[in-house]
Amino acid sequence: MTIEPVDESEEERRQSLKDDVAVGLEDAEAGRTTDGEMLFERLIAKYAKAGEPGQG
């Protein structure tokens, strides 16, 4: 669960988004990335198993 302030202004939301983008760019520049195809293959496999009987 995440809790976000209700009274956040448009400027605060904009700054938060800019901060998140900056972190993502820093991660990319540092090589902390995941191949998109591999990521989606893992997600598909994970959620396919979740639909099987006895998997929660």
C-alpha positions in Angstrom: 0.0 0.0 0.0 1.2 3.5 -0.7 0.1 6.6 1.0 0.2 9.9 -0.9 -0.6 13.3 0.4 -4.0 14.5 -0.7 -3.1 18.2 -0.5 -0.1 17.9 -2.9 0.0 20.9 -5.3 0.4 20.6 -9.0 3.9 22.0 -8.6 4.7 19.4 -5.9 3.4 16.6 -8.2 5.5 17.9 -11.1 8.6 18.1 -8.9 8.0 14.5 -7.7 7.7 13.3 -11.2 11.0 15.1 -12.2 12.7 13.5 -9.2 11.5 10.1 -10.2 12.7 10.6 -13.8 16.1 11.8 -12.6 16.5 8.6 -10.5 15.6 6.5 -13.5 18.1 8.3 -15.7 20.8 7.8 -13.1 20.0 4.1 -13.0 20.2 3.8 -16.7 23.5 5.6 -16.9 24.9 3.3 -14.2 23.8 0.3 -16.1 21.0 -0.7 -13.7 18.6 -1.8 -16.3 16.5 -4.9 -17.3 15.9 -6.1 -20.8 12.3 -5.4 -21.5 11.6 -8.6 -23.4 13.0 -10.7 -20.6 11.1 -8.7 -18.0 7.7 -9.3 -19.8 8.6 -13.0 -20.3 9.1 -13.4 -16.5 5.9 -11.5 -15.7 3.9 -13.6 -18.1 5.3 -16.8 -16.6 4.7 -15.6 -13.1 1.1 -14.6 -13.6 0.3 -17.7 -15.8 1.3 -19.8 -12.8 -0.8 -17.7 -10.5 -3.9 -18.8 -12.5 -3.1 -22.5 -12.0 -5.0 -24.5 -9.4 -3.3 -24.5 -6.0 -1.2 -21.4 -6.7 -2.8 -19.0 -4.3 
